[in-house]
Amino acid sequence: MITSKNIDDTSFRQLLASIRLVYGYDFTEYSESSLQRRITHFMDARRITSLDSLAKAILRDDELFEQFVQEVSVTVTAMFRDPAFFKCLREKVAPRLATYPLIKIWIAGCATGEEAYSLAILLKEEGLLGRSLIYATDINQRSLQKARSGIFPIEHMPEYTGNYLKSGGNTSFSDYYLAKYDAVLIDKTLREHTVFSVHNLTTDQSFNEFQLILCRNVLIYFNQSLQNRVIHLFYESLCPFGILALGSKETLLFSDKNSQFAEINKKEKIFIKEA
């Protein structure tokens, strides 16, 4: 069994360079320890014994490479995950968004869409969804496909309902989906205001001006240099007094844009861009 401890550094870097050249996915500035753990897990599950063998396999098989991206990119998510964060959005951020005639929001690293639909529900309850458009992006094509479908396992609904209520939800969570057999379909109105598309934070540029950007629990998988570049990207993508929300373990402290943001909520890592 190969482990992250005995990965050959040269082979590892050659693998990442090949992936970038062939597929355009750039993992070279991801946190090495985290990335190597996920790669070795992928290899162990398929009984691939060397990085050279892995490279040959995924560079020749597009479907296997899609599986590789699915497992190597982080897709852990839930609706209204971290309810206190969404409660803060409802109480502190929604009133600021209400001052704009058109509200554009970017969720970077949206995974399978649960966070995007959670935000759409919050905006609807605050009377803002009708003038809002949520751009939800990720590098993972399979995750985006699932997100676009708006279909989720019904077994998750009790957990999501609890999160919703803790976040300050003010109606019945079941109003936002149609249940059938072992799955639910998210309400059409929520899906109509959400656009899911591919965007690679490591290589792609800004594509709009936003009043709110959410990028939670993504930066922790990047090295410090890449984190700083992504913060620059978000800064350039925010309108004056636009709001940036990061994950609980993420920070602006090591970014040279730190002084150009003020805190809205320190604990929930919500910041406002100073004009």
C-alpha positions, 0 to 999 in steps of 0.5 A: 500500500502506498502512503503519503509518507513514501510518495516520491516528490519528483513523480508527484510533481510530474503527475501534477504537471501532466494533469495540468498539461492534458486537462488544464486542472492545476493542483500544483499549489494545493496543500501537498499533505492534504492532496497526497492523502487524497491521491493515495486514498484514490490509488488504494481503492483501485489497487494502483501501486505507483504514481507512474501507473496512476499517471498512465491510467488517468491520462488515457481514461477521461472517465477515470480522470473524472473520478479522480477529480471527484475524489481529490476535490473536496465535496463535503457539504450540507444544507445550512451547514454551520447554522450560526453562519447562516443566521449571521447572514440573515441578520447582518448581511441580508439587510445590506444586500437589500439596499441593492436593486440587483444582487449578484452572489458568487459561491466559489467551490459550491460542490454539489449545490447544498450551500447555494440552495440554502442561500436561495432559501434564505434570500427568498425568506428575506424577500430578496430572491426575485432580484438575486442571481447566484453564480455557483462554481466548482472545478468538479463537473460531476458535482456540478451536474448533481447540483444542477439536478436539484435532487438530493437523498431524502434521508438527509432531510431530517439533518437539513431541517434541523440545520434550517431551523437553527439558522433562523428559518421561519417556515416549513423546510419541506415547502422547499422541495418535492419528495418522491420515493427516496429522493427530493427535488428542490423547488423550481423557483430556487433553481431558476435563480441559481447558475452552476458553472465551471470555474477554476480558482487556480487559473481563471479570472474574475467574471463579474462584480458581486455584492457577496462572495462565499468561499467556505472551506476551500482555501484551507486546501491551498498553499499560502501563495495561492490563498493570497492570489484567490483573495486578490481575485475575490477583492477584484470581484467585489463591488465597493462594500461588498461582502466576503465570507470564508470558512471557520478555519480560514483567515485574511491575516496572511493576505496583503489585502487584509487591511482592505477588509473590515470584520462584520463577524469575526467568529463566522469569518464574514468581512466587508470590502472597504471602498 
